[in-house]
Amino acid sequence: MTSIGPGEAATALSDIDSIVRRVRQSRIYTSASMILIMWGVLVFVGYCASHLWPREAGLVWIAIGLLGIAGSFVFGRFNRARHGVRTFDPRVLAAVALFVAFGLFCSVGLGHFTGRQMGAFWPIYVMLFYSIAGLWFGRAFVVIGLSVTALTLIGYFFLGNAFDLWMAFVDGGGLFLGGLWMRRS
């Protein structure tokens, strides 16, 4: 019977811990990728619809938000059933409610933003949280957040009437491509 020394045991435990971290990150990326792809498609449609029917933009975005939240919940349930990993709990719903309430308070209550300002505020606001999530869950979130924020600001300051179409590709396309990228990670 052969035993291992304390150094070898520590190395083996470190290797196991590293594998557990990578598997956990992979599960988070898999779940997040499905949700990002769905949100990317919804946001793309939302910006295109806002460009085509600017008077209905408010209603379009309410519908997009409700569909996105419902879809995120469904994907969370699907991921739990498929992988046995709990990715959604009531605290997440409370966090989303607080997130939306604060965003509405800032953009409508305090700021009285125009449609164009709303089109820049919400992606930047959302990407702040993606970037913060990246501090815990991996650099893909940070890259997505900072890239979409930078491109949003470029479009806001330099693209007049084409801003909504720019944002369809930047925000919607960025989320979609970010989701595809995360599937590979």
N, C-alpha and C positions, 0 to 999 in steps of 0.2 A: 504494500500500500504506500503510495507516494503522497506527500502533503506539499502544499505550496507555502511559500514564505509570505510574510506580511507585505512585502513590496510587490510581489506578483499578485496577491489578492487585491491590493489597492489598484493596481493597473487594470485588472479584470473588471473590478467594480466601476472604474472610471470609463472603461470601454462600454460597459452595459449602460451606464448613465448617458453617455454620448448617443448611443443608439436609441434610447428612449426619447431623448430630446428631438432627434431627427424624425422619428416616427410621429411624435406629437405635432411637430411643425408641419409635417406632410399632411396629417389629418386636418389641421387648421387650414392649410393652403387648399386642400381639396374642397372643403366646405365653402371657404371664401371664394374660390374660383367660380363655382356654380352661381353664387349670389352676385358676384361682380359681373359675370356675363349677362345674367338676367337684367341687372340694373343698367348695364351698358346699352342693351337693346331698348329698354324702356326710356332711358334718358335721350337716346338718339331720336326715338319717335316723338318724345315730348318737345325737343327743340325744333324738329321739323314741323310739327303741328303748330307750335308757337309762331314760327315764321310764316306759315301759310294762313293761319287764322289768329292774328294777334289779339283780337277782341275776346277770344275764348281761351287765351293762354292761362288765365288763372284757374279755370275749370279743368283744363288739360293737365296742369301740374298737380292739382288735387287728386285727379284720377290716377296719374302716374305714381304719386306717392302712396296712395292706398293699394294699388296693384303691387308696387314694389315691396311694401311692408308685408302684405299677404303672401307674396311669393317667397320672401325671405323666411317667413314662418314655415311655409310648406317645405322649402329646401332643408331647413333645420330639422324638421320632423323626418324627412326622407333620410337625411344623413344619420339620424339617431337609429332609425329602423335598419338601415343598411350596415352601418359600422358599429352600432352599439355605443356610439359616442354622443353624449348629450351636448348639443351646441346651442340650445335655446332654452332659456328659463324665464320666469316672470320678471326677473331683474333686467333682462335685456329689453323686454317690452317697456318697462318703466324708464330705462335709459333712453330708448328711442323717443318716448313721449316727452321726456325732459329736453332732449336734444332738439326736437321739432318745436316745442313750446318756446325755448330760448331763441331759436332762429327766427321764429315768427315775431317774437317780442322785439328783437333787434331790427329786423328788416321792415316790419309793418308798423309796430307800435312806436318805436323810437325813430327809425330812419325814414319811414314813408318812401321807400325805394321805388324808383321807376321800374318798368319791366326789364330794361337793360341792366340796371343795377342789381335786380334780383337774379338775373341770369348770370351775373358774375359772383354775387355774394354766396349763393347756395353751393356751387361747386367748390369754392374756396373754403367755405365753412365745413363741408363734408370732408374735403381732403385734409383739413387740419386733423381730424380724428383718425383718418387713415394713416397719416404720418405719425401720430402719437401711438397708434396700435403697432406700427412698425418697430417702435422701440422695444416691444415685447415679443412680437411674432415674426419678425424678419424684415430684411431690407426691402423686399418687394413692395410692401405697403408704403414705405417711406419714398421709394422711387416713384410710385404711382401718384402719391399725394403731391409731392413737390413738382413733378412734371406737369400734371394737370393744372396746378395752381399757376405755374409760370406761363403756360400756354393760354390760360384764361385771361391773365393780365395783359398779355400781348394782344389778344383779340379784343379785349375791352377798350384798350387805349388806341389801337390802330385800325380796327375794322368797323366801319360804320354800320350800314344796314345788313352786312353779311355776318354780323356777330352770332345770331342764332344758328345759322348753318355752320359756322366755325365751331361753335360749342357742341353741335350735334356730333361732329367728328372728334373734337378734342375731349369733351367730357364723356359722351356716350362711347365713342371709339376707344378712348383711353381706358375706361372701365372694362370694356369688352376685351381689348388686347391684354390688359393687366390680368384679367381672369384666365385667358389662354396661357399667359406666361406662368401664372401660378400653378396651372395644371402640370406644367413640365418640371416645376421645382420639386 
